Amino acid sequence: MPSKSEGRPPVHRDPGQWVTIDGCKRILVVVHTLVYGQRLQDIFELLRADLRIQVVFTVAPHAFNPGVDAFLRALGAPVLPWREAVHTEFDLALAAGSQGIEQIRGPVVRLPHGAGHIKLSRSADGDRRTVGGLGRDYLTWAGQVVPTAVALAHHEDLDELRRWCPEALPFAEVVGDACYDRIAASLPHRAEYRRELGIGDGESFVLVASTWGLGSSFNRLDALLPRLLTELPPESHRTALLLHPNVWSWHGRWQIEAWLFGHARRRIHLVPPEADWRALLVAADAVIGDHGSVTLYGAMTGVPVLLARFPFQDVNPNSPAAWLARTAPALSAGHSLTDQLAYARHSYRPEPYARIAARISSEPGRFNRKVRRLLYRQLGLGEPAYHPATEPLPLLGRLADLGAERVRPWAS
């Protein structure tokens, strides 16, 4: 028996019929990885409470996609599938990565996803090395610059851009660094973060930070981990291990926790990738790191930094991270860890570290104001009638609870 619908033309409904607030400018946030999403959160949070704007998200293709879906679910964000997003017109798109952004239909603002343009990357021809994020491979497609705006943290980044992709200079704008500003705003509250983390009076908190890749601290954890376990007295030291989210994404949560199973897991607090590491950095008494952004931000905090690993051949020699490597003491295999931490503390001089930190942002305290002005200019809208304040970081919870379900994610 034929159904009642047979022979009838299909019903085409106007998607606008579902809208409650219409006429909004549509912004697409392009999230390639968890790190990129976390960095972009400082930007798209500036668009809150503006009824003229609708923000949607998409997950762009990338080798380190794992973790992005959970990040967006925690935000409660509306997510478009990538194949749909690239066939939809937008008034503006925000991206911290490059892969696939040439497919976006609408103006794209390209933002940094780390501090200081540290790493060198292979170019498309495989022979020449370029500065990550600033070369033609990142900013052009078919000979044309893709972003309509390239946001930079420091005026000296313009020199790097002039060297690696001069055709992008007309689109460049120096806006500062969001992480720099949030950390700076939080440093006066260091004692509060330490109390919240459960760090007692007289305890020394050591943050061990690793970027991803073969040149990272984590790549040599088999040498560093026994020292952290045996040479730092547990009655006077607390230690947290902070791994770049790309390490978690590639190897998986189960594997990383399995590698640290047992005594190491009980003695060293493993920071989950969704946690806001910036509060830990503010609370630390010392940082042991490598050529990653976290180690570089450590130059802001007024505590000693020790380098466990630094692959000079993979680092932009003009970057502030390279300056840090020429200033900070390097971890030695032949002396005790406690003695080396004491050496770093007693030999620490704030002036050279302040000069390194100043290389991260040439617009200290002005990121929110400058990047919001850029976004609204791109949208063709007047800015909201209030100053976008830079708030201190939220309290993170106790070190002992890191990794529990109640851990607070990266937040504004």
C-alpha positions in Angstrom: 0.0 0.0 0.0 1.6 3.3 -1.0 2.4 5.8 1.8 0.6 9.1 2.0 3.8 10.9 1.2 4.4 9.2 -2.1 4.1 11.6 -5.0 4.5 14.7 -2.8 7.4 17.1 -3.4 10.0 17.2 -0.6 9.5 19.8 2.0 12.3 22.4 2.1 12.4 24.2 5.4 14.3 27.5 5.8 17.0 27.0 8.5 16.2 30.5 9.7 12.9 29.3 11.1 14.7 27.8 14.0 16.6 31.0 14.9 15.6 33.0 18.0 18.1 35.8 17.6 18.7 36.6 13.9 20.9 39.0 12.0 24.1 37.9 13.8 27.5 38.1 12.4 28.7 34.5 12.2 32.2 33.6 13.5 33.9 30.2 13.0 36.5 29.1 15.5 38.7 26.6 13.7 40.2 24.2 16.3 43.0 21.9 15.0 44.4 20.6 18.3 43.7 20.9 22.0 46.6 23.4 22.4 45.1 25.6 19.5 41.7 25.5 21.1 43.1 26.5 24.5 45.0 29.4 23.0 41.9 30.5 21.0 39.8 30.5 24.1 41.5 33.6 25.3 40.3 35.3 22.1 36.8 34.0 21.6 35.9 34.7 25.2 36.2 38.4 24.3 33.1 38.0 22.1 30.9 37.0 25.0 27.7 38.9 25.7 27.4 40.5 22.3 24.0 39.7 20.8 25.2 40.8 17.4 27.5 37.8 17.2 27.0 34.0 16.9 30.1 31.8 17.4 30.3 28.3 16.1 33.2 25.8 16.1 34.7 23.2 13.8 37.5 20.6 14.2 40.0 21.0 11.4 42.0 18.0 10.2 45.3 17.5 12.1 47.4 14.7 13.4 46.8 15.8 17.0 43.0 16.0 16.8 42.4 13.7 19.8 41.2 15.8 22.8 39.5 18.5 20.7 36.1 16.9 20.9 36.2 16.7 24.7 37.4 20.3 24.9 34.5 21.5 22.8 32.0 19.4 24.7 33.2 20.9 28.0 32.6 24.4 26.5 29.1 23.4 25.4 30.1 24.8 22.0 28.0 24.4 18.8 30.2 22.3 16.4 29.9 22.1 12.7 31.5 19.1 10.9 34.5 20.2 8.9 33.0 19.2 5.6 30.0 21.4 6.4 32.0 24.3 7.8 34.1 24.6 4.6 30.9 25.0 2.5 29.4 27.7 4.7 29.9 31.4 4.5 31.2 33.2 7.6 31.8 36.8 8.5 35.0 35.9 10.2 37.1 32.8 11.1 39.7 32.5 13.9 42.5 29.9 13.6 45.7 29.2 15.5 46.8 26.6 12.9 47.2 26.6 9.1 46.0 23.2 7.9 42.9 23.6 5.7 42.3 27.3 6.4 42.5 28.0 2.7 39.1 26.2 2.4 37.3 28.6 4.8 34.8 30.8 3.2 35.3 34.2 4.9 38.1 36.3 6.2 40.5 34.5 8.5 42.4 35.9 11.5 45.5 33.8 12.1 46.8 33.8 15.7 49.9 32.3 17.4 49.5 29.1 19.3 52.6 29.4 21.4 55.2 31.9 22.7 58.0 33.4 20.7 57.9 31.4 17.4 60.4 29.0 18.8 60.6 26.0 16.6 62.1 25.5 13.1 60.1 23.4 10.7 60.9 21.8 7.4 59.5 23.7 4.4 57.4 21.9 1.7 60.5 21.2 -0.4 62.1 19.4 2.6 65.4 21.3 2.3 64.9 24.7 3.8 64.0 25.3 7.4 61.5 28.0 8.3 60.2 29.5 11.6 57.1 27.6 12.6 53.9 29.7 11.9 55.7 32.4 9.9 56.8 30.8 6.7 55.1 30.6 3.4 54.0 27.0 4.0 51.9 28.4 6.9 50.5 31.6 5.5 50.1 31.1 1.8 48.2 28.8 -0.6 48.8 28.7 -4.4 51.0 31.8 -4.0 48.4 33.9 -2.2 48.4 34.9 1.5 45.4 33.2 3.1 44.7 35.1 6.3 43.3 38.6 6.1 45.0 39.4 9.4 48.1 37.8 11.0 48.3 38.6 14.7 51.7 38.8 16.2 52.9 39.1 19.8 56.0 41.2 19.4 57.3 43.9 17.1 60.3 41.8 16.5 58.1 39.2 15.0 57.7 41.6 12.1 61.4 41.1 11.2 60.9 37.3 11.2 57.8 37.7 9.0 59.8 40.0 6.6 62.4 37.3 6.3 60.2 34.3 5.8 57.0 35.6 4.2 57.3 39.2 3.3 54.1 39.2 1.2 52.2 38.7 4.5 53.6 41.9 6.1 50.6 44.1 4.9 48.3 41.8 6.8 50.3 41.7 10.1 49.3 43.4 13.3 51.1 43.3 16.6 48.6 42.6 19.4 50.6 41.1 22.2 50.3 37.7 24.0 47.2 36.6 25.9 49.1 34.0 28.1 51.7 36.6 29.0 49.0 39.0 30.2 47.1 36.4 32.2 50.3 35.2 33.9 51.4 38.7 34.7 47.9 39.5 36.2 48.1 36.4 38.3 51.7 36.7 39.8 50.6 39.1 42.6 48.3 36.2 43.8 51.0 33.6 43.9 50.3 32.8 47.6 46.7 32.1 46.9 47.5 29.6 44.1 49.9 27.8 46.3 47.4 27.5 49.2 44.7 26.2 46.8 47.2 23.7 45.3 47.9 22.5 48.8 51.6 23.5 48.9 52.6 23.9 52.5 54.9 26.5 54.1 58.4 25.4 53.6 57.6 23.1 50.7 59.3 23.6 47.3 57.2 23.1 44.3 59.1 22.0 41.1 57.2 22.1 37.8 58.7 19.8 35.2 57.5 20.9 31.7 58.0 19.0 28.4 57.0 20.0 24.9 56.4 17.2 22.3 58.8 15.6 19.9 62.2 13.9 19.9 64.0 17.0 21.3 61.7 17.2 24.3 62.3 16.5 28.0 59.8 13.6 27.9 61.9 11.9 25.2 64.6 11.4 27.9 62.2 10.8 30.8 64.0 7.5 31.5 67.0 9.5 32.7 65.1 12.4 34.4 62.3 10.4 36.1 64.6 8.4 38.5 66.3 11.6 39.6 62.9 13.3 40.3 61.9 10.3 42.4 65.1 9.7 44.3 66.9 13.0 44.6 64.1 15.3 45.7 63.2 14.7 49.4 59.4 14.1 49.5 59.1 15.8 52.9 60.2 19.1 51.4 59.5 18.9 47.7 56.3 18.6 45.6 56.7 17.8 41.9 54.3 18.0 38.9 54.9 16.8 35.4 53.3 18.9 32.7 53.3 17.3 29.2 52.4 19.1 26.0 48.9 18.0 25.0 50.3 16.7 21.7 52.1 14.0 23.7 48.8 12.9 25.2 47.1 13.1 21.8 49.6 10.9 20.1 50.5 8.3 22.7 47.1 8.3 24.6 46.1 8.8 28.2 46.3 5.1 29.0 49.9 4.8 27.8 51.2 7.9 29.5 49.6 6.9 32.8 50.9 3.3 32.3 54.5 4.6 31.8 54.2 6.5 35.1 52.3 3.7 36.9 53.2 2.9 40.5 55.7 4.7 42.6 56.2 7.5 40.0 52.5 8.2 39.8 52.2 8.5 43.5 55.2 10.7 43.9 54.8 13.0 40.9 51.6 14.8 40.1 50.7 14.2 36.4 48.9 17.3 35.0 46.1 16.3 32.7 46.2 18.0 29.3 42.9 19.9 29.9 44.1 21.6 33.0 45.2 25.3 32.9 48.9 24.9 33.5 49.4 28.7 33.9 48.3 28.6 37.5 50.9 25.9 38.2 53.6 28.0 36.6 52.6 31.0 38.8 52.9 28.8 41.9 56.2 27.1 41.1 59.5 27.6 43.0 61.5 26.2 40.1 60.9 25.1 36.5 62.7 22.2 34.8 62.0 22.3 31.1 63.1 22.3 27.5 62.5 24.5 24.4 58.7 24.6 24.8 56.5 27.6 25.5 55.9 26.8 29.1 59.6 26.9 29.9 59.8 30.3 28.2 56.9 31.7 30.1 58.8 30.5 33.2 61.1 33.5 32.6 58.3 35.8 33.7 57.8 34.3 37.1 60.9 35.3 39.0 62.0 31.7 39.8 65.0 29.7 38.5 64.7 27.8 35.2 66.8 24.7 34.5 67.0 23.2 31.1 66.9 19.4 31.0 67.0 19.4 27.2 67.5 22.0 24.5 67.9 21.0 20.8 69.6 24.1 19.4 69.4 22.7 15.9 65.6 22.7 16.0 65.2 26.2 17.6 64.9 29.6 15.9 68.1 31.3 17.0 66.4 34.7 17.1 63.7 33.5 19.5 63.5 34.4 23.2 63.7 30.7 23.9 67.2 30.7 22.4 68.1 33.6 24.6 66.8 31.6 27.6 69.0 28.7 26.6 72.0 31.0 26.7 71.1 32.2 30.1 69.5 29.5 32.2 71.7 26.7 33.8 71.6 23.3 32.1 70.8 20.2 34.1 74.0 18.1 34.6 74.2 14.3 35.0 77.1 14.5 37.4 75.6 16.5 40.3 72.6 15.9 42.5 69.3 17.5 41.5 68.9 19.2 44.9 72.3 20.8 44.6 71.6 22.0 41.1 68.3 23.5 42.1 70.1 25.3 45.0 72.7 26.5 42.5 70.0 27.8 40.1 68.3 29.6 43.0 71.5 31.2 44.4 72.8 32.2 41.0 69.5 33.6 39.8 69.5 37.2 38.7 66.2 38.8 37.7 67.4 41.3 35.1 68.4 38.9 32.2 65.2 36.9 32.7 63.2 40.1 32.6 64.8 40.9 29.3 63.9 37.5 28.0 60.3 37.8 29.2 60.0 41.2 27.5 60.7 39.4 24.2 57.5 37.4 24.5 55.2 40.4 24.2 55.8 44.0 23.2 52.3 44.9 24.2 52.1 43.9 27.9 48.7 44.2 29.4 47.2 45.3 26.1 46.3 42.0 24.3 42.6 42.0 25.0 42.1 45.6 23.9 44.2 45.3 20.8 42.9 41.9 19.6 39.3 42.9 20.2 39.8 46.0 18.2 41.2 43.9 15.4 38.3 41.4 15.4 35.6 44.0 15.4 37.3 46.0 12.7 37.3 42.8 10.6 33.6 42.3 11.4 32.7 45.9 10.5 31.2 46.4 13.9 31.7 48.9 16.7 33.3 47.4 19.9 31.2 46.9 23.0 31.2 49.9 25.3 33.4 48.5 28.1 37.1 47.8 28.6 38.0 44.2 28.2 39.7 43.5 31.5 42.6 40.9 31.9 41.5 38.7 34.8 43.8 36.7 37.0 43.7 32.9 36.3 41.2 30.8 38.1 42.3 28.7 41.0 43.0 25.1 39.8 42.3 22.9 42.9 44.6 20.7 44.9 47.7 19.1 43.3 46.5 15.8 44.7 43.2 16.1 42.7 44.8 16.8 39.3 43.6 14.1 36.9 40.4 13.6 38.8 37.0 14.2 37.1 36.6 17.5 38.9 39.8 19.1 37.5 39.0 22.5 36.2 39.7 22.9 32.5 41.6 25.8 30.8 39.3 28.7 31.5 39.1 32.4 31.2 
